[in-house]
Amino acid sequence: MTTATGEPLADRLADQLRRAGAAEVRFAATLDELAALADTATGPLLITGTDLVAHTAVLRHLATSPVGPTVALVLTDPPVPGRTAVREERGQVVDAGPLEALDGDATGVFGGALRVGVDDLPTLAAAARAAAVGARPVAAPIGPAGDVSPLPAGGRAGHDDSGSAVDRLVAGLAALGTLIFAQRVRLLVAHRVEDGAGLVAAEAAVTAVDEDRAELRLSVKERDDFFSTYFVSTWSPYVVRMAARLRLTPTGVTVISVLFALGAAVLFGVGGRLALVSGAVLLYLGFVLDCVDGQLARYTRHFSAWGGWLDTMADRAKEYLVYAGLGFGVSHAGLGNGWALAIAAMTLQTVRHMTDTWYGALHDEAARRPRTTTGASGGIGDRLNAASTRVQADTGSLSYWLKRTVVFPIGERWALIALTVALFNPLVSLIAVLVWGGLAFAYTGALRTLRARWMWVPVLDTVDATLHRDDGPLARRLPVVRPMGPLTLAVIAALGPAVLLVAAGVGDDPAGLRWAVPVALLVLLAGGLGAGAAHNGPLDWLVPAALRAAEYLFAIAVGVVGGAPGWLIFGYVFVLTVHHYDLTARLEKRQAAPPLHTATLGWEGRSVLLALAAITGVVSIGMATLGAYLLVVFVVSVVLAWFVRPARSARASAAPVGAGGVAPR
């Protein structure tokens, strides 16, 4: 087909792909040729048909999408014969094929373009060869991406019932179990055209949209929480544009947001109405910048694994620094034991985040599996799942916003802290966080438990359970008690420290309970008896959170019994949360263990050392020493993982190759 400017549509697509970042563009004659290219490619491939009319930004977004290695363009256009329909859940294409094969569950149609990651190239080659059986000759741009520049590939085989070549290709990838993420167009325009009239209409639709303005609006999350949507994202894009003009990086904005949060924490600790109000303003502006860093990354398409990791870690560090400021402010003003409230808020929020992370992993795993294997149909879990889907689809309704707000997301937490501390005092703020956080935890925990029992997906069996349990050498050597199950044992492990903490908190002489520390430790170590068991129960995704709760409760109880100051207990638990958030951040990217993970001793090893410090009467010294050690290990591990090792890999890949293809020594 010929465009309005007189050039072939395929040639214009090739030019757009170059502007989207491609270093080389080729045209495949057949799917077998595409398969041969996939066999030899060393970088990702961006594959398109020759019938796509779209903004260049659509292709750039597909090429740079950070959601996963393999991403498909998904449109809301009505399906037509010969085109592939898709079923999408939680951003993943979980099924693809003819519309009738999806039994009415289609959520969109394949947009004729996909990026295939390096690890999925062998599957791409297999899918291309399978799709080539009986296929007509194809003609479409293709090419290898190299390290950073995805290039086009694909084709069309006509409009027979079997579908075009690129359609059969994505359906084949899905059938082979490839994890495909969905890329939606939203405010931009992309259409697949059938004839000249369709081409003219699609070009008019593209021309009618201001591409840069649309990209700026697309930097805002499609679905965010109530406070972020109406009190931040209404004006944060202007900050994004200014930051882009100033050439600020997303990481730079993240650092500035941390400084704002630190300033707010200091003001909360100082006290006084002016300081509290000023701290509330700084906290709000810090949260705005917390949104801006991600929006800037999406607007400029500057994504990096380091930036994503840093953003995750900074979010938690900022929040807990604020809790520390509030806790100090409560104690400084003589309003009560502020450090106890701050420790409780941090512990509650961390355990909540652990359940959130693992439930998300569970839900993603369930979405990738055939529905018949995720649990029996019917029942309360099935009804809850259907009800949740209906509410999520009713975007903007009262029930939609209630569902998103009741779970107490980050925006609502920061808004609640800012309002309560400005209008009242840090004590009211911490109590409000604990009350709403506790109710949200109970609500989400109950509903997720019911839904998880219905889905019955053993997600911990799909990862390194030892790593994400944070087991040390002692837990790995303990005998396995299989009949009780790892979750039951983890809950029992948390009960002993909880009882000791309550007894120390209500008693007149916490130091007199030193004899109970070894007893609580023995109960705690019960969690290690499930380390070697299969984590395939419907609720075993709760094991990491239960073990986090057990370790934190034990550390707090030992600190109280040993008379450690509140700030020291807070600092020690804070270091533990940093370590555990590093593990959850790696879970989301399916990354390996941190370089010095074995040096962290495991949850049971750290607890044994604290127990020994309590028995010998040096809890404060032991907690300070162990906390400092863990912090040093964490910092060194970060430097190794994100700077030293990548630099070594870069030098190795750039080293000259000697005779026989072997790098000289």
C-alpha positions in Angstrom: 0.0 0.0 0.0 1.1 3.6 -0.7 0.9 6.4 1.8 -0.4 9.9 1.2 3.2 11.0 0.5 3.5 8.4 -2.2 6.0 6.1 -0.4 5.2 2.4 0.3 3.9 1.8 3.8 6.6 -0.7 4.4 9.3 1.9 3.6 7.7 4.4 6.0 7.6 1.7 8.7 11.3 1.1 8.2 12.0 4.8 8.6 9.9 5.0 11.7 11.7 2.0 13.2 15.1 3.7 12.6 13.7 6.8 14.4 12.5 4.6 17.2 16.1 3.5 17.8 16.8 0.7 15.3 20.3 0.6 14.0 19.5 -1.7 11.1 16.3 -2.6 9.2 15.8 -5.6 7.0 12.9 -7.2 5.1 12.2 -10.9 5.5 11.0 -12.8 2.5 9.7 -15.8 4.5 9.1 -16.9 8.0 11.9 -19.4 7.6 14.2 -16.5 6.9 13.0 -14.9 10.1 13.7 -18.1 12.0 17.2 -18.2 10.6 17.7 -14.6 11.8 16.4 -15.5 15.3 19.0 -18.3 15.4 21.9 -15.9 14.9 20.6 -12.7 16.6 22.5 -11.6 19.7 20.0 -8.9 20.7 16.2 -8.5 20.9 14.1 -8.4 17.7 11.3 -6.0 17.0 8.9 -7.7 14.6 6.2 -5.9 12.6 3.8 -6.5 9.7 3.6 -4.2 6.7 0.0 -3.2 7.5 0.7 -1.0 10.6 0.0 2.7 10.7 1.1 4.3 14.0 2.9 7.1 15.7 6.6 6.6 15.8 6.3 6.8 19.6 4.3 3.6 19.6 7.2 1.7 18.2 9.7 3.5 20.5 7.6 2.6 23.5 7.4 -1.0 22.4 11.2 -1.1 21.8 12.0 0.4 25.2 9.3 -1.1 27.3 10.7 -2.1 30.8 7.9 -4.5 31.7 9.6 -7.6 30.3 11.9 -8.9 27.6 9.0 -9.9 25.2 6.2 -7.4 24.6 3.3 -7.4 22.1 1.4 -4.4 20.9 -2.3 -4.9 21.9 -5.1 -2.8 20.4 -8.8 -2.3 21.2 -9.8 -2.5 17.6 -12.6 -4.9 16.8 -11.2 -8.3 15.7 -11.4 -9.3 12.0 -10.9 -12.7 10.3 -7.3 -13.6 10.0 -6.2 -11.5 13.0 -5.1 -12.7 16.4 -7.2 -11.9 19.4 -5.6 -11.9 22.9 -6.6 -12.4 26.5 -4.7 -10.2 28.8 -4.5 -10.5 32.6 -2.3 -8.2 34.9 -0.5 -6.9 31.8 0.3 -10.3 30.4 -0.9 -11.9 27.2 -2.0 -15.2 28.7 -3.8 -16.5 25.5 -3.7 -15.6 21.8 -5.4 -17.0 18.8 -8.5 -16.7 16.6 -11.4 -14.9 18.3 -13.6 -18.0 18.4 -10.8 -20.0 20.1 -10.9 -17.6 23.1 -14.5 -18.4 24.0 -15.5 -14.8 24.4 -12.6 -14.0 26.8 -10.7 -11.8 24.4 -9.6 -8.4 25.9 -8.0 -7.0 22.7 -6.4 -7.8 19.4 -2.8 -8.2 18.5 -1.4 -4.9 17.0 0.9 -6.5 14.4 4.2 -5.7 16.3 6.1 -7.3 19.1 9.5 -7.2 20.6 11.2 -10.5 21.4 13.9 -10.7 24.1 17.2 -12.5 23.7 16.2 -15.4 25.9 13.0 -16.0 23.9 14.7 -16.0 20.5 15.0 -19.8 20.3 11.2 -20.0 21.0 10.7 -17.4 18.3 12.6 -19.5 15.8 10.6 -22.5 16.6 7.3 -20.6 16.4 8.3 -19.1 13.0 9.2 -22.4 11.5 5.9 -23.9 12.8 4.0 -20.9 11.4 5.8 -21.2 8.0 4.1 -24.6 7.3 1.7 -23.8 4.5 2.3 -20.1 4.7 2.4 -17.9 1.7 5.5 -15.8 1.0 5.8 -12.7 3.3 7.4 -9.3 2.9 8.1 -7.2 6.0 10.9 -5.3 7.7 13.1 -7.4 10.0 16.4 -7.0 11.7 18.5 -7.8 14.8 18.5 -5.3 17.6 22.0 -5.6 19.0 22.5 -4.5 22.6 20.1 -1.6 22.7 18.5 -1.0 19.3 15.6 -3.3 18.6 15.0 -3.7 14.9 11.9 -4.7 12.9 10.9 -8.0 11.5 7.7 -9.8 10.5 5.4 -10.2 7.6 2.0 -10.8 6.2 0.8 -13.9 4.4 -2.5 -12.5 3.1 -6.0 -12.7 4.6 -6.7 -16.3 4.6 -8.4 -18.0 7.6 -5.2 -19.1 9.1 -4.2 -15.4 9.6 -1.2 -13.3 8.6 2.3 -14.5 9.3 2.9 -12.1 12.1 -0.4 -13.1 13.7 0.4 -16.8 13.5 3.8 -15.9 14.9 2.5 -14.3 18.1 -0.1 -17.0 18.6 2.7 -19.6 18.2 4.8 -17.9 20.9 1.9 -17.8 23.3 1.2 -21.5 22.6 4.8 -22.4 23.4 4.4 -20.8 26.8 6.4 -17.6 26.2 5.8 -14.9 28.8 4.5 -12.0 26.7 3.6 -8.7 28.2 1.1 -6.3 26.7 1.8 -2.8 25.4 -1.3 -0.7 25.1 -1.4 2.4 22.8 -3.7 4.5 25.0 -3.5 8.2 23.8 -1.5 7.5 20.7 -2.8 5.9 17.5 -2.0 2.6 15.9 -4.2 0.7 13.4 -3.7 -2.2 11.1 -5.1 -1.4 7.7 -6.7 -3.6 5.1 -7.0 -1.3 2.1 -6.5 2.2 0.8 -9.6 3.6 2.5 -8.4 2.2 5.9 -5.0 3.6 5.3 -6.3 7.1 4.7 -8.5 7.0 7.8 -5.6 5.7 9.9 -3.2 8.4 8.7 -5.8 11.0 9.5 -6.2 9.7 13.0 -2.4 9.8 13.5 -2.2 13.4 12.3 -5.0 14.5 14.6 -3.0 13.6 17.7 -0.1 15.8 19.1 2.5 13.1 19.7 4.6 15.0 22.2 1.6 16.1 24.3 0.3 12.6 24.3 3.6 11.2 25.4 3.7 13.6 28.3 0.2 12.6 29.4 1.2 8.9 28.9 4.0 9.4 31.5 1.3 9.2 34.1 0.3 5.8 35.2 -2.9 4.6 33.5 -4.3 3.4 36.9 -3.1 5.0 40.0 -4.5 5.6 43.5 -7.0 8.3 44.4 -4.6 10.7 46.0 -2.0 10.3 43.3 -4.6 10.7 40.5 -6.3 13.8 41.7 -3.7 15.6 43.9 -0.5 14.8 42.1 -0.8 13.7 38.5 -3.1 16.7 37.7 0.0 18.9 37.7 3.1 16.7 38.0 3.5 16.4 34.1 4.5 20.1 34.1 7.3 19.2 36.5 8.2 16.3 34.3 8.6 18.6 31.3 10.6 21.1 33.2 12.9 18.3 34.6 13.4 17.0 31.0 14.4 20.4 29.8 16.8 20.7 32.7 18.2 17.3 31.7 17.5 15.8 35.1 17.6 12.1 35.2 15.0 9.9 37.0 17.7 8.9 39.5 18.5 12.5 40.2 14.8 13.2 40.9 14.7 10.2 43.2 17.7 11.6 45.2 16.0 15.0 45.5 12.8 13.3 46.8 14.8 11.5 49.4 16.2 14.8 50.6 12.7 16.3 50.8 11.5 13.3 52.9 14.6 13.6 55.2 13.9 17.3 55.7 10.3 16.4 56.6 11.5 13.8 59.1 13.8 16.3 60.8 11.0 18.9 61.1 8.6 16.3 62.5 11.3 15.5 65.2 11.8 19.2 66.0 8.2 19.8 66.7 6.3 23.0 67.0 3.4 24.0 64.8 5.5 25.8 62.1 7.9 22.9 61.9 5.1 20.4 61.6 3.3 22.3 58.9 6.5 22.9 57.0 7.3 19.2 57.3 3.9 18.2 56.0 4.5 20.5 52.9 7.9 19.0 52.3 6.4 15.5 52.6 3.8 16.3 50.0 6.3 17.8 47.6 8.6 14.8 48.2 5.8 12.5 47.2 5.2 14.5 44.1 8.8 14.0 43.2 8.5 10.4 44.0 5.8 10.2 41.2 7.8 12.5 38.9 10.9 10.2 38.8 8.8 7.4 37.3 6.9 9.8 35.0 10.2 11.3 33.8 11.6 7.8 33.0 8.5 7.0 31.0 8.5 10.4 29.2 12.2 10.2 28.3 12.2 6.4 27.9 15.3 6.3 30.2 14.9 3.0 32.0 17.5 1.0 33.8 17.6 -1.9 36.2 19.7 0.2 38.6 17.1 3.1 38.5 14.2 0.7 39.1 16.0 -0.9 42.1 17.0 2.4 43.5 13.5 3.8 43.2 12.1 0.7 45.1 14.6 1.0 47.9 14.3 4.8 48.2 10.5 4.6 48.5 10.8 2.4 51.6 13.8 4.3 53.1 11.9 7.6 52.8 8.8 6.3 54.5 10.7 4.7 57.3 12.8 7.8 57.8 9.5 9.7 58.2 8.4 7.2 60.8 11.6 7.7 62.7 11.1 11.5 62.7 7.5 11.1 64.0 8.7 8.6 66.6 11.4 11.0 67.8 8.9 13.9 67.8 6.5 12.0 70.0 9.1 11.1 72.6 10.7 14.5 72.4 7.4 16.2 73.1 6.7 13.9 76.0 3.6 12.4 74.3 4.5 8.8 74.9 6.8 6.1 73.6 7.2 7.3 70.1 9.9 4.8 69.1 7.6 1.9 70.0 4.9 3.3 67.7 7.5 3.9 64.9 8.8 0.4 65.2 5.3 -1.0 65.1 4.4 1.1 62.0 7.6 0.0 60.2 7.1 -3.7 61.0 3.5 -3.7 60.0 4.2 -1.9 56.7 7.1 -4.2 55.9 5.1 -7.4 56.5 2.2 -6.0 54.5 4.6 -5.2 51.6 5.9 -8.8 51.7 2.4 -10.2 51.4 1.6 -7.7 48.6 4.7 -8.8 46.7 4.1 -12.5 47.0 0.4 -12.2 46.3 1.3 -10.3 43.1 3.7 -13.1 42.1 1.0 -15.6 42.9 -1.6 -13.8 40.8 0.9 -13.5 37.9 1.7 -17.2 38.0 -2.0 -18.1 38.1 -2.7 -15.9 35.1 0.0 -17.8 33.1 -1.6 -21.2 33.8 -4.6 -22.7 32.1 -7.7 -21.9 34.1 -8.6 -25.5 34.6 -5.5 -26.0 36.7 -5.8 -23.0 39.1 -8.6 -24.4 41.2 -12.1 -25.7 41.2 -14.7 -23.5 39.6 -17.4 -22.0 41.8 -17.1 -21.3 45.5 -16.4 -18.1 47.4 -12.9 -17.6 45.9 -14.3 -17.8 42.3 -17.0 -15.3 43.2 -14.6 -12.9 44.9 -12.3 -13.1 41.8 -15.2 -12.3 39.5 -16.3 -9.4 41.7 -12.8 -8.0 41.9 -12.6 -8.1 38.1 -15.9 -6.3 37.7 -14.9 -3.6 40.1 -11.5 -3.1 38.5 -13.1 -2.8 35.1 -15.5 -0.1 36.4 -12.8 2.6 36.3 -13.7 5.8 38.1 -16.7 4.4 39.9 -17.2 4.8 43.7 -16.6 1.1 44.2 -13.4 1.3 42.1 -12.0 4.1 44.2 -13.1 2.6 47.5 -11.3 -0.7 46.6 -8.1 1.2 45.6 -8.2 3.4 48.7 -9.1 1.0 51.5 -5.9 -1.0 51.0 -4.0 2.1 52.2 -1.5 2.7 49.3 1.5 4.9 49.5 -0.2 8.1 48.3 -2.9 7.8 51.0 -0.3 7.0 53.6 1.7 10.1 52.9 -1.4 12.2 52.7 -2.7 10.9 56.0 0.7 11.6 57.7 0.9 15.1 56.2 -2.7 16.0 57.2 -2.6 14.6 60.7 0.8 15.9 61.6 -0.1 19.4 60.3 -3.5 19.5 62.1 -2.6 17.6 65.2 0.8 16.1 66.2 3.1 13.2 65.5 1.4 10.9 68.0 -2.0 11.2 66.2 -0.2 10.6 62.9 1.5 7.4 64.0 -1.7 6.0 65.6 -3.7 6.8 62.4 -1.1 5.0 60.3 -1.2 2.0 62.6 -5.0 1.8 62.7 -5.6 2.2 59.0 -2.7 0.0 58.1 -3.9 -2.7 60.5 -7.5 -2.6 59.1 -6.1 -2.7 55.5 -3.9 -5.7 56.3 -6.8 -7.6 57.8 -9.1 -6.8 54.8 -6.6 -7.7 52.1 -5.3 -10.7 54.0 -8.8 -12.2 54.4 -9.8 -11.7 50.8 -6.5 -12.8 49.4 -6.5 -15.9 51.5 -9.9 -16.9 50.1 -8.9 -16.2 46.5 -5.5 -17.9 46.9 -7.2 -21.1 48.2 -9.4 -21.0 45.1 -6.4 -20.4 42.7 -4.2 -23.0 44.4 -0.9 -21.9 42.7 2.3 -23.0 44.4 4.3 -19.9 43.5 7.2 -20.5 45.9 8.0 -23.6 44.0 8.8 -21.5 40.9 11.6 -19.6 42.5 14.5 -20.2 44.9 12.5 -20.7 48.1 15.7 -20.8 50.2 16.7 -17.4 49.0 13.4 -15.7 49.5 12.8 -17.4 52.8 16.2 -15.8 53.7 17.4 -19.1 55.2 20.9 -19.3 56.6 23.1 -22.3 57.1 21.4 -23.4 60.3 17.9 -23.6 58.8 19.2 -25.5 55.8 20.6 -28.2 58.2 17.6 -28.5 60.4 15.5 -31.7 59.9 12.3 -31.3 57.9 8.9 -31.7 59.5 6.7 -32.2 56.4 3.3 -33.0 57.9 2.9 -29.6 59.5 3.8 -27.6 56.4 6.2 -24.6 56.1 3.4 -22.0 56.6 2.3 -23.6 59.9 5.8 -23.8 61.1 6.5 -20.2 60.1 3.4 -19.0 62.0 4.5 -21.0 65.1 7.9 -19.4 64.8 6.3 -15.9 65.1 4.2 -16.9 68.1 7.0 -17.4 70.6 8.6 -13.9 70.0 5.2 -12.3 70.0 4.4 -13.8 73.4 7.8 -12.7 74.8 7.3 -9.2 73.4 3.8 -8.9 75.0 5.1 -10.2 78.3 8.0 -7.7 78.3 5.7 -4.9 77.3 3.2 -5.3 80.0 5.5 -6.5 82.8 7.2 -4.2 85.3 10.6 -5.9 84.9 11.4 -6.8 81.3 15.0 -7.7 82.2 13.7 -10.4 84.4 12.5 -12.2 81.3 16.0 -12.9 80.1 15.5 -16.6 80.9 12.6 -16.6 78.4 14.8 -15.5 75.4 16.2 -19.0 74.8 12.7 -20.5 74.9 11.4 -17.9 72.4 14.5 -18.7 70.2 13.7 -22.4 70.2 10.1 -21.6 69.2 11.4 -19.3 66.5 13.7 -22.0 65.1 10.6 -24.1 64.4 10.3 -22.0 61.2 13.5 -23.6 60.0 12.0 -27.1 60.2 10.0 -26.3 57.0 13.0 -25.0 55.0 13.5 -28.3 53.1 9.7 -29.0 52.5 7.9 -28.4 49.3 6.2 -25.0 49.4 3.2 -26.0 47.2 0.3 -25.3 49.5 -2.3 -22.8 48.4 -1.2 -20.3 51.2 2.5 -21.0 51.2 3.1 -17.7 49.5 2.6 -16.2 53.0 5.8 -18.0 54.3 8.3 -15.2 53.6 6.0 -12.6 55.3 5.5 -14.9 58.3 9.3 -15.4 58.7 9.9 -11.6 58.4 7.3 -11.1 61.2 9.0 -13.8 63.3 12.4 -12.3 63.0 11.3 -8.7 63.6 9.3 -9.6 66.6 12.2 -11.6 68.1 14.6 -8.7 67.6 12.2 -6.2 69.1 11.5 -8.5 72.1 15.2 -9.1 72.7 15.8 -5.4 72.5 13.0 -4.7 75.1 14.2 -7.4 77.4 17.8 -6.3 77.1 16.9 -2.6 77.7 18.2 -1.4 74.3 17.1 2.2 73.5 14.1 2.5 71.1 16.2 4.3 68.4 18.6 1.4 68.4 15.9 -1.2 68.0 14.3 0.9 65.2 17.7 1.2 63.5 18.4 -2.5 63.6 14.9 -3.5 62.3 15.4 -0.8 59.6 18.6 -2.5 58.4 16.7 -5.8 58.3 13.9 -4.3 56.2 16.5 -2.9 53.7 18.0 -6.4 53.3 14.5 -7.9 52.8 13.4 -5.3 50.3 16.4 -6.0 48.3 15.3 -9.6 48.0 11.7 -8.6 47.0 13.1 -6.2 44.4 15.1 -9.1 42.9 12.0 -11.3 42.9 10.2 -8.9 40.6 13.0 -9.1 38.1 13.8 -12.8 38.8 17.4 -11.9 39.6 19.9 -14.1 41.4 20.9 -13.7 45.1 22.9 -10.6 46.1 26.7 -11.1 45.9 27.2 -11.4 49.6 23.9 -13.0 50.6 25.5 -15.8 52.5 27.3 -13.3 54.7 23.9 -12.1 56.0 23.7 -15.3 58.1 20.0 -15.9 57.5 17.1 -15.0 59.7 17.8 -17.8 62.2 21.6 -17.0 62.3 21.0 -13.4 63.1 18.4 -14.4 65.8 20.8 -16.8 67.5 23.4 -14.0 67.8 20.9 -11.7 69.3 19.8 -14.4 71.7 23.4 -14.9 72.8 23.8 -11.1 73.3 20.7 -11.2 75.5 21.9 -14.2 77.6 25.3 -12.5 78.2 23.7 -9.1 79.0 25.1 -7.1 76.1 22.0 -6.6 73.9 22.7 -3.0 73.0 26.3 -3.7 72.0 25.3 -6.9 70.2 22.4 -5.3 68.3 24.5 -2.3 67.3 27.4 -4.4 66.2 25.2 -6.8 64.2 23.3 -4.0 62.6 26.4 -2.2 61.6 27.8 -5.4 60.1 24.7 -6.1 58.1 24.6 -2.5 56.8 28.2 -2.8 55.6 27.5 -6.1 53.9 24.5 -4.6 52.2 26.4 -1.5 50.9 29.3 -3.7 49.7 26.9 -6.1 48.0 25.2 -3.1 46.3 28.5 -1.8 45.0 29.5 -5.3 43.7 26.1 -6.0 42.1 25.5 -2.7 40.4 29.0 -1.3 39.7 31.9 -3.7 40.0 30.5 -6.7 38.3 28.9 -4.8 35.4 32.2 -3.0 34.9 34.1 -6.3 34.8 31.6 -7.7 32.3 31.9 -4.7 30.1 35.7 -4.9 30.1 35.5 -8.6 29.4 33.2 -8.1 26.4 35.4 -5.4 25.1 38.6 -7.4 25.4 40.4 -8.2 22.1 40.1 -11.7 20.9 43.2 -13.6 20.1 43.8 -16.5 17.7 41.2 -19.2 17.7 38.6 -16.8 19.2 40.0 -17.0 22.7 40.7 -13.8 24.6 44.4 -13.5 25.4 45.5 -13.6 29.0 
